[in-house]
Amino acid sequence: MKAKHPIRVVAKQTGLSSHLIRAWERRYNAVVPDRSESGQRLYSDEDIIRLKLLKAAVDSGESISQTAALSGKELRELVQSIEGTSMAGVLAGSENNNEVVSSPKEYLDSAIEAVKELDTEKLEYILMNATSDLSRPILLGAVMEPLMYEIGELWKDGTMKVAHEHVASAVVRTFLGNLSRAYRPVDSSPKIVITTPSGQLHEFGALISAIISSADGWNAIYLGPNSPADDIANVVRQKKARAIALSVVYPADDPRVSSELRTLRQLVGPDMPILIGGRSAQNYIKVIEEIGAFIIENIEDLRGQLRKIRQNQVTT
């Protein structure tokens, strides 16, 4: 049958996000759409049916890498064998179920379960669907930040092992990296340097800050974790940055952090805004206040401080 459906229609019919459909095509050859003369993807009715069946299989716990390799007949048999699954219900589509949207808490709980199971494909699937269901601030503030916090807490109390943290880190780092590339700053965008101080190896708070800053119109220069004060200051001078954002997570009592913060203030001067967040930032509140930096409690706090910095620099 001639392909005729654009991806937005397929997403509505299947309940899959456009991002996830493209990912399944690229990674697993789940379907192979035709292309219009302008390069637009065009899907057949058979493609839509196959994607519905794949979604039903993955929702039941099957691996997309294995199910995508099945023939149409094998895929139908698999879905029919899943207890409690109605083939008619699966093929009816999702266009009448758009009001059923998972909450951030449900996505968070599902993501934690995927990490416990060491299931990278399931974790990717959950995060991709959360991207289409949730606004960017809610996705980052109510799913990604608490996800990494919970994993850290479960690791500290022995519930999770190093392997669990590594699985989560690999998936989340790629996921956040892809989100950050969605924003392209213009030449006139103000620049902000984002990193973690020396000895701070947990980078996800900094990555999230980079995404939020980019989404709010900044040119975020992300240095990765564990940056010495003199390196940060050199980049600030070279790029003529207007602000610095740092994330402090673990360890929570590292004396190097206080020393590095004082050195950084000396190197960049008294007027450079320095924003410091992360779940251990409060442990360094004395030095933060001493150097005249701003402590960041959450995403909205970060966005508010960034707005103030731009307004102050425009009016002065």
Secondary structure, DSSP 4 states (H G I P E B T S, - for coil): ----B-HHHHHHHHS--HHHHHHHHHHH-----EE-TT--EEB-HHHHHHHHHHHHHHHTT--HHHHTTS-HHHHHHHHHHSTT--HHHHHH-STT-TT----HHHHHHHHHHHHHTT-HHHHHHHHHHHHHHS-HHHIIIIIIHHHHHHHHHHHHTTSS-HHHHHHHHHHHHHHHHHHHTT----TTSPEEEEE-BTT----HHHHHHHHHHHHTT-EEEE--S-B-HHHHHHHHHHHT-SEEEEE--S-TT-HHHHHHHHHHHHHH-TTS-EEEESTTGGGGHHHHHHTT-EE--SHHHHHHHHHHHHHHHHH-
